[in-house]
Amino acid sequence: MKTIIQNEAQCKKCGDIIWSGHRHDFKSCSCGAISVDGGRDYIRRCGSPDDIIERSMSMDSYHLALTVDAAKQMREVGRNDLGIVLGVIRSLRDSNLLDLKLFTNQDK
């Protein structure tokens, strides 16, 4: 099952990026052309689909739980913010959820 991890859209008219943080968190862009709602519970859009750039993200619930566990483990062993981020990146890598070409250390 997929879990919404970010409920977000960008307005093609004004360029605003708006997001809904929780259920019934209805937000509109500054020009009023689009709106988002639903937080991590559901995705709702208002406005013309032609005015919306969809930026929401979902993730398999199992892999999301593994990623959250990685962050908790890094925090428990005293890692700083960078150490926590690196632990999460390794978890995503191990779940084959990263484009590894973006993380190569070899010059091309």
N, C-alpha and C positions, 0 to 999 in steps of 0.2 A: 504494500500500500504506500502511496506517495503522501508526503507531508509538505504542506506549504511552508517554506522557510523565509520567503519575502513576497509580499503582495504589493507590487509597485508598477507604475506606468509612467510614461513620459508623453507630454502633450506636444504634438507636432506644430501647433499654432504658436504657443508661447515658450516652449522648451522646458517648462517646469517638469521636474521629476517628483511625483507625489507617491506616498505610500500609506498603507493602512496598517496600524500596529496591533489592533485588537478587534474583536467582533463589534460590529456597528460603529467602527471608527471611520466615518464617511468623510472623505477629504476631496476638495476640488482644486484644480490648478488656478493660477492667478487670473487667467482670462475666462474661466468658467466653462471651457469647452469640454473638459472631461472630469470624471470623478472616479475614485476608487473606494472600496468598502470591503469589510470582511476579515481583515487581519490575517491570522494564520488559520482561521476556521473555514472561510470560503472566499472565492474571488468574484467580485461583482464590479462591473464597469458601467458607467453612464457616459453618454456622448456618442458621437459617430465613431464607428470602428476605424474610419479613415483618418481620424485625428489622434489615434492611440498607437504608441510604440509600447508593446508589452515587455515588461522587464521583470515579471514575477519569476520566482524560482521554486521548484519543488524537488524533493529528494526522497528516495526510498527510505521508509521509516527505520528499517534495520540498519542501513548505513549511517543514517543520522544519529541513531543511538550509539553506534561505534565511535563516531566523531565526537559526540558529547562525552563519552567515556574517556577518550584520549585527552580531552581538555581537562577533565577532572583528575586524571592520573598525573598529568604534568603539574597541575596546581598542588596536588597532595605531596609531590616530591620536591616542592619549593622552586619550581621553574619560574623565571620572570615572564613578562608578557611575550617576549620573542620566543622563549622556550615553549610556551603554550601554543603559540601560532605554529611553530615548527612541528610540534606533536600532532596538531590537527592536520597539517599538510601531509605528514607521513601517513596518517590514518586514511586520508582521502586517496593517497597514492596506492596504499595497500588494497583499497577497495576498487582500484582501477577507475576512479572518478576524476582523475586529473589528465590534462593534456601534457604529458611529460616533456614534449618538445619545448614548452614554455619554461621549463625548469632545468634545462641542460646547461652545463658549465663549459661546454665546448664551443669555440668560435667556429662559425661556418662561413 
